[in-house]
Amino acid sequence: MDKYESFMSLIKRFCILLLVLGCMQLGLKASAEQGRAGASHPANGPATNSLEQLSSSLQAIARQVEPSVVRIFNSAYAIENDGDRNGGAVVSQQRSSGSGILVSADGYIVTNAHVVQGARRLRVKLNKGVSKLGSHLLDARLIGMDRQTDLAVIKIELTGLPFLAFADSSDLNQGQIVLAFGSPLGLENSVSMGVVSAVDRQLNADSPLVFVQTDAAINPGNSGGPLVDTAGRVVGVNTFILTKSGGSEGVGFAIPSNLVSSICRQIRAEHHVHHHQVGISVRAITPALVQALNLSTEDGVLIEDVTPQSPADAAGLKVGDIVIAVHGKPISNVRQLALHMYSYAVGDKAAIDVLRAAKRLSFAVPVVERANDPQRFEDLVAEEDNSLAKLGILGLTVDEKISAMLPPLRVNGGVLVAAKMAMGGSQFGEDLAAGDVIHAVNGKEIKDVTSLKASLESLSTDSPLVIQVERLGALQFVVVESD
């Protein structure tokens, strides 16, 4: 153990000692008050009772939360470099596990996207006693995921399940006691205790993502499990740690429950997350920026770009403006701007106040869906339903919902290439690209994934494929032949 780990271990022991002393102090205070009221207690009784009450409370929380925490097993394929084969890429099967949280009685589970990413098969194990099937691995299906926030929702086909409620993470306080649940290092049904080290930690001053930092022990396998308060409510989803040793060093991070709740609702309703925008890029204001650009304030965030023809551009925002308030609430950093913008939905108008040459200006800027998000289609696919192995792609039927996310098409319907698969068919020739819309195969019209699968299955293995696609507004043929 290096000096840093030793120091962190010493700090944690000191915090636990303070907690114990605090409990003893409360017990002694209670003893004095009861003594004044004429009560009599045996020696050392009150302090002992206080510690027993604390222990009993933690046990009760564990019993309450434990049934709603699951273990998730992911079987996936991944491409790796093989040093024994001249550095060539090989496809290998990988198995991993993580944790998840039951958030409804009918089997919806929230977890980290990295726990389920690339899954060929997902299975879930319930804790003992939850149901008659608790000791078995249950097949689960992916409802949707969002890589930007590292969240996903999966589902098992059971009802009457215990589930956890979300707390309001904006009510968290530094020093508040929290417990982390999950299966760290494969050790099922584990719990660790700590405090909230920071309520809204940013790892990068220019990043909109914020986390709950905790010193509760979190290790690989805790990912996707709940961080709960002393009422047993979810205040965050455990997601990663900062470590030099590979193990917990008391610097763990959880996605705040308010964000988790919002993402979970969107995925359950639409199997997709709406990432909205107004068309600006911002950065934190630093002393160097204030000095070099002669800025009038260190508060707020600096607009460094306004996308041409975006809502922000149309509303009149300009590069160099300093955002100081959203919806009347003061903004002092990128984190606060992101949190306040999350309160808006697509179609709303964001009330944004800026400073321009020391003059305060107000703008009503329409909020729109982020265009050309490279992950927006990948997050909609369920591989077992959308896999087209012969073409090496994952496809989506272009229905009204998908059409609304695309630029106007020259031909209605078809199949959208949502993503390329790590393992494709034995084909060579021209490549399909993510974003292509397939309209025909060998001259036969394609309306949906089902008709595309039928067309591919009707062809012999040595038949060439001539696929008509719409790519960036232009129609073209893609020729693919068997190897």
C-alpha positions in Angstrom: 0.0 0.0 0.0 1.5 3.4 -1.0 1.5 6.5 1.1 -1.6 7.9 -0.6 -3.6 4.8 0.1 -2.3 4.7 3.8 -3.4 8.4 4.2 -6.9 7.7 2.7 -7.3 4.7 5.0 -6.2 6.8 8.0 -8.7 9.5 7.1 -11.5 7.0 6.8 -10.8 5.5 10.2 -10.7 9.0 11.7 -14.2 9.7 10.2 -15.6 6.5 11.6 -14.1 7.4 15.0 -15.8 10.8 14.8 -19.1 9.1 14.0 -18.8 6.8 17.0 -17.8 9.6 19.3 -20.8 11.6 18.0 -23.1 8.7 18.8 -21.6 8.4 22.3 -22.1 12.1 22.8 -25.7 11.9 21.8 -26.2 9.0 24.2 -24.6 10.8 27.1 -26.8 13.9 26.4 -29.8 11.6 26.4 -28.7 10.1 29.7 -28.3 13.5 31.3 -31.7 14.6 30.2 -33.3 11.4 31.4 -31.4 11.7 34.7 -32.8 15.2 35.3 -36.3 13.7 34.7 -35.6 11.1 37.4 -34.8 8.2 35.2 -32.0 5.8 36.2 -29.7 3.9 33.8 -27.0 1.3 34.3 -23.4 2.4 33.7 -22.5 2.9 30.0 -26.0 2.0 29.0 -27.0 5.1 27.0 -23.9 5.2 24.8 -24.2 1.4 24.2 -27.9 1.9 23.3 -27.1 4.7 20.9 -24.6 2.5 19.0 -27.0 -0.4 19.0 -29.7 1.9 17.6 -27.3 3.0 14.9 -26.4 -0.6 14.1 -30.1 -1.6 14.1 -31.0 1.3 11.7 -28.3 0.3 9.3 -29.5 -3.3 9.4 -33.0 -2.2 8.7 -31.9 -0.2 5.7 -30.0 -3.2 4.4 -33.0 -5.5 4.7 -35.2 -2.9 3.0 -32.9 -2.3 0.0 -31.3 -5.7 -0.5 -34.3 -7.3 -2.3 -34.4 -4.6 -5.0 -30.7 -4.9 -6.0 -29.9 -7.4 -8.7 -26.8 -8.8 -10.4 -26.6 -8.5 -14.2 -24.6 -10.9 -16.4 -23.6 -9.7 -19.9 -22.4 -12.0 -22.7 -20.9 -9.9 -25.5 -18.5 -10.0 -28.4 -15.6 -7.6 -28.7 -12.7 -7.0 -31.0 -9.2 -7.3 -29.5 -5.7 -7.1 -30.7 -3.9 -10.4 -30.8 -0.2 -10.1 -30.3 0.4 -13.7 -31.3 -1.2 -13.1 -34.7 1.0 -10.2 -35.9 -1.2 -7.7 -34.1 -4.3 -8.7 -36.1 -7.8 -8.0 -34.7 -9.7 -11.0 -33.5 -13.3 -11.3 -32.2 -13.6 -12.8 -28.7 -16.5 -13.5 -26.5 -16.5 -11.6 -23.2 -18.5 -12.1 -20.1 -18.9 -9.4 -17.5 -21.2 -8.6 -14.6 -22.5 -5.6 -12.7 -25.4 -4.5 -10.6 -28.8 -3.1 -11.2 -31.8 -1.6 -9.3 -35.4 -2.7 -9.6 -37.4 0.5 -10.1 -40.9 -1.0 -10.7 -42.9 -3.9 -9.6 -43.2 -5.3 -13.2 -39.4 -5.8 -13.7 -37.9 -2.6 -15.0 -34.2 -2.3 -13.9 -31.9 0.7 -14.2 -28.1 0.2 -14.5 -25.1 1.6 -16.2 -24.9 1.6 -20.0 -21.4 0.1 -19.8 -22.7 -2.8 -17.8 -25.0 -3.9 -20.7 -23.2 -2.4 -23.7 -22.6 -4.8 -26.6 -24.7 -7.5 -25.1 -25.6 -10.6 -27.0 -27.4 -12.0 -24.0 -28.4 -10.4 -20.8 -29.4 -12.3 -17.7 -30.4 -11.2 -14.2 -30.1 -12.8 -10.8 -32.4 -11.8 -8.0 -31.5 -11.9 -4.4 -32.7 -14.9 -2.5 -36.3 -14.8 -1.2 -37.5 -12.2 -3.7 -39.3 -14.8 -5.8 -39.4 -18.6 -6.3 -37.1 -17.9 -9.3 -34.6 -15.8 -7.3 -31.8 -18.4 -7.5 -32.1 -18.8 -11.3 -30.7 -16.6 -14.0 -33.5 -14.8 -15.8 -33.3 -13.5 -19.3 -33.6 -9.8 -19.6 -34.1 -7.5 -22.6 -32.6 -4.1 -23.2 -35.2 -1.4 -23.3 -32.8 1.4 -24.2 -29.5 3.0 -23.2 -27.9 6.4 -23.2 -24.1 6.4 -23.5 -23.7 10.1 -22.8 -25.0 9.7 -19.2 -23.9 6.0 -18.9 -27.4 4.8 -18.0 -29.6 2.0 -19.3 -32.9 0.3 -18.6 -33.5 -3.4 -19.0 -36.5 -5.6 -18.1 -37.3 -9.0 -16.8 -40.7 -10.6 -17.2 -41.9 -10.9 -13.6 -44.4 -8.9 -11.6 -44.9 -8.2 -7.9 -41.3 -7.4 -7.4 -39.9 -5.1 -4.6 -38.5 -1.8 -6.0 -36.8 1.3 -4.8 -37.9 4.9 -5.0 -35.8 7.9 -6.1 -34.9 10.6 -3.6 -34.4 14.3 -4.7 -30.7 14.5 -5.2 -30.8 18.3 -5.0 -31.5 17.8 -1.2 -28.2 16.0 -0.6 -25.7 17.5 1.8 -22.0 17.1 2.2 -21.3 14.7 5.1 -24.7 12.9 4.8 -24.5 9.2 5.5 -25.1 7.0 2.4 -24.8 3.2 1.7 -23.6 1.6 -1.5 -25.1 -1.7 -2.6 -24.0 -4.2 -5.3 -21.7 -7.1 -6.0 -18.1 -5.7 -5.8 -15.5 -8.0 -7.3 -18.2 -10.6 -7.8 -19.1 -10.7 -4.0 -22.9 -10.8 -4.2 -25.2 -8.8 -2.0 -22.6 -6.5 -0.4 -23.1 -3.1 1.3 -20.7 -0.4 2.4 -21.2 2.8 4.4 -19.8 6.2 3.9 -20.7 9.9 3.6 -21.4 12.2 0.7 -18.0 13.8 0.0 -19.4 16.3 -2.6 -22.9 16.7 -3.8 -22.2 17.9 -7.4 -18.6 17.0 -8.4 -17.4 18.0 -11.9 -14.3 16.1 -13.1 -13.9 18.7 -15.9 -14.8 22.3 -15.4 -16.1 22.5 -19.0 -18.2 19.3 -18.8 -21.9 19.4 -18.1 -21.9 16.0 -16.3 -21.9 16.1 -12.5 -21.7 13.3 -9.9 -22.3 12.6 -6.3 -18.9 11.8 -4.8 -18.8 9.4 -1.9 -16.2 7.6 0.3 -18.4 4.5 0.6 -16.3 1.7 -0.8 -17.1 1.1 -4.5 -15.3 -1.5 -6.6 -15.7 -3.2 -10.0 -19.1 -5.0 -9.8 -20.8 -2.1 -7.9 -21.4 -0.4 -11.2 -25.2 0.1 -11.7 -26.0 -0.5 -8.0 -27.7 2.0 -5.8 -26.3 4.6 -3.5 -29.0 5.1 -0.9 -29.8 7.5 1.9 -30.8 6.6 5.5 -34.4 6.3 4.4 -33.5 3.6 1.8 -34.2 5.9 -1.2 -31.9 6.0 -4.2 -29.8 9.1 -4.3 -27.5 7.9 -7.1 -26.4 5.1 -9.3 -22.8 3.9 -8.6 -20.8 4.3 -11.8 -17.0 4.6 -11.4 -14.0 5.2 -9.0 -10.8 7.1 -9.2 -8.0 4.7 -8.2 -4.3 4.1 -8.4 -4.4 0.6 -7.0 -7.4 -0.7 -9.0 -9.4 -1.0 -5.8 -11.5 1.5 -3.7 -9.5 4.4 -2.3 -12.6 6.3 -1.0 -13.2 8.3 -4.2 -16.3 6.9 -5.8 -18.9 8.6 -8.0 -22.6 8.1 -8.6 -25.0 9.6 -11.1 -27.4 11.8 -9.3 -30.9 10.4 -8.8 -32.7 13.3 -10.4 -30.8 12.7 -13.7 -31.3 8.9 -13.4 -35.1 9.4 -12.8 -35.4 11.6 -15.9 -33.4 9.3 -18.2 -35.3 6.2 -16.9 -38.7 7.8 -17.6 -37.6 8.7 -21.2 -36.3 5.3 -22.0 -39.3 3.5 -20.6 -41.7 5.8 -22.5 -39.8 6.1 -25.8 -36.8 3.7 -25.7 -34.7 6.7 -26.4 -33.3 9.8 -24.6 -33.9 13.3 -25.9 -30.7 15.3 -25.8 -31.7 18.8 -26.4 -29.8 21.9 -27.4 -30.1 25.6 -28.2 -27.0 25.7 -30.4 -24.2 27.2 -28.2 -20.8 25.9 -26.9 -19.6 27.2 -23.6 -16.6 27.0 -21.3 -15.8 27.9 -17.7 -14.5 31.4 -17.0 -10.9 31.3 -15.7 -8.7 34.2 -14.5 -6.7 33.9 -17.7 -9.9 34.4 -19.8 -10.9 37.4 -17.7 -7.5 39.0 -18.1 -6.9 38.2 -21.8 -10.5 39.0 -23.0 -11.1 41.8 -20.5 -14.3 40.2 -19.2 -16.5 42.1 -16.9 -17.2 39.2 -14.5 -15.8 35.9 -13.3 -19.3 34.5 -12.7 -21.3 32.8 -15.5 -20.1 30.8 -18.5 -18.5 32.1 -21.7 -20.2 31.4 -25.1 -17.3 30.4 -27.4 -19.4 29.4 -30.4 -23.0 29.8 -31.7 -24.0 27.3 -34.3 -25.1 29.0 -37.5 -28.9 28.8 -38.2 -29.4 27.4 -34.7 -32.1 28.6 -32.3 -29.4 30.6 -30.4 -28.3 32.2 -33.6 -31.8 33.1 -34.6 -32.5 34.5 -31.1 -29.5 36.8 -31.2 -26.9 35.2 -28.9 -23.3 35.9 -29.9 -19.8 34.6 -29.3 -18.3 36.3 -26.3 -21.7 36.7 -24.4 -21.5 35.5 -20.8 -24.5 33.5 -19.6 -25.4 34.7 -16.1 -28.9 33.3 -15.6 -31.3 30.6 -16.9 -35.0 31.0 -16.1 -34.1 33.7 -13.6 -31.7 31.4 -11.7 -28.1 32.6 -11.4 -25.4 30.7 -13.3 -21.8 30.6 -12.0 -20.4 27.6 -13.9 -21.0 25.0 -16.6 -22.5 22.5 -14.2 -25.3 24.9 -13.1 -26.1 25.8 -16.7 -26.4 22.1 -17.6 -28.7 21.3 -14.6 -31.0 24.3 -15.3 -31.2 23.4 -19.0 -32.3 19.8 -18.1 -35.5 21.3 -16.8 -36.5 22.2 -20.3 -38.1 19.8 -22.8 -37.9 19.9 -26.6 -40.3 22.6 -27.8 -39.9 24.8 -24.7 -38.3 28.2 -24.8 -35.3 28.7 -22.5 -35.1 32.1 -20.8 -31.4 33.0 -21.0 -29.8 36.1 -19.6 -26.4 37.2 -20.8 -23.9 40.0 -20.2 -22.7 41.7 -23.4 -20.2 44.5 -23.0 -21.4 44.8 -19.3 -25.0 45.2 -20.5 -27.6 42.6 -19.4 -29.7 41.2 -22.2 -32.5 38.6 -22.1 -33.4 36.0 -24.8 -36.1 33.4 -25.3 -34.4 30.6 -27.1 -36.3 27.5 -28.5 -35.0 24.2 -27.3 -34.6 21.6 -30.0 -33.5 17.9 -30.3 -29.8 17.6 -31.0 -29.4 16.8 -34.6 -26.9 14.2 -36.0 -26.2 12.7 -32.6 -24.1 9.7 -33.6 -25.5 7.6 -30.7 -29.2 8.4 -31.1 -29.9 5.4 -33.4 -27.6 2.9 -31.7 -29.4 3.4 -28.4 -32.7 2.4 -30.1 -31.7 -1.0 -31.2 -32.2 -4.4 -29.5 -29.7 -6.6 -31.2 -31.9 -9.7 -31.3 -34.6 -7.8 -33.2 -32.5 -5.6 -35.3 -29.5 -7.8 -36.3 -28.9 -8.3 -40.0 -25.8 -10.5 -39.8 -25.5 -11.0 -43.5 -25.0 -7.3 -44.0 -23.1 -6.8 -40.7 -25.4 -4.1 -39.5 -28.1 -3.3 -37.0 -31.2 -1.9 -38.8 -34.2 0.1 -37.7 -37.5 0.3 -39.6 -38.1 3.9 -40.8 -41.5 4.5 -39.2 -43.0 7.9 -38.2 -40.8 8.0 -35.1 -37.6 7.4 -36.9 -38.5 9.7 -39.8 -39.0 12.6 -37.4 -35.3 12.1 -36.4 -34.0 12.2 -39.9 -33.7 14.9 -42.6 -36.5 14.7 -45.2 -36.2 11.5 -47.2 -36.6 11.2 -51.0 -38.3 7.8 -50.6 -40.6 7.0 -47.7 -40.0 4.0 -45.5 -37.0 1.6 -45.7 -34.5 0.4 -43.1 -32.0 2.7 -41.4 -28.5 1.5 -40.8 -28.3 2.3 -37.1 -24.8 0.8 -36.5 -22.2 -1.6 -37.8 -21.8 -5.0 -36.1 -18.4 -6.2 -34.8 -19.1 -9.5 -36.6 -20.6 -9.2 -40.0 -21.4 -11.8 -42.7 -18.8 -13.2 -45.1 -19.2 -10.4 -47.7 -16.8 -8.1 -49.5 -17.3 -5.1 -51.7 -18.7 -1.6 -50.9 -19.6 -0.8 -47.3 -22.9 0.3 -45.8 -22.5 3.3 -43.5 -24.4 4.3 -40.3 -27.1 6.7 -41.4 -27.8 5.0 -44.7 -31.5 4.2 -45.5 -32.0 1.0 -47.4 -34.8 1.2 -50.0 -34.3 -1.9 -52.2 -32.4 -5.1 -52.5 -31.8 -6.4 -56.0 -34.5 -4.2 -57.3 -37.1 -5.4 -54.7 -38.6 -2.7 -52.5 -37.8 -2.7 -48.8 -40.3 -1.3 -46.4 -39.1 -2.6 -43.0 -36.7 -4.8 -41.2 -38.9 -7.8 -41.6 -39.1 -7.5 -45.4 -35.3 -6.9 -45.6 -34.6 -10.1 -43.6 -37.0 -12.0 -46.0 -35.3 -10.6 -49.1 -31.8 -11.6 -47.7 -33.0 -15.1 -46.8 -34.5 -15.7 -50.2 -31.2 -15.2 -52.0 -28.7 -18.0 -52.4 -25.4 -17.7 -50.6 -23.4 -16.9 -53.8 -25.9 -14.3 -55.1 -24.5 -10.7 -55.3 -26.4 -8.0 -53.5 -27.2 -4.7 -55.1 -28.6 -2.5 -52.4 -30.2 0.9 -53.1 -29.6 3.3 -50.3 -30.2 6.9 -49.6 -27.1 8.5 -48.3 -26.9 12.2 -47.3 -29.8 13.0 -49.6 -28.5 11.1 -52.6 -29.7 7.7 -54.0 -26.9 5.2 -54.9 -26.3 1.5 -55.3 -24.0 -0.4 -53.0 -22.7 -3.7 -54.4 -21.9 -6.5 -52.0 -20.7 -10.0 -53.1 -20.1 -13.2 -51.2 -16.6 -14.1 -50.2 
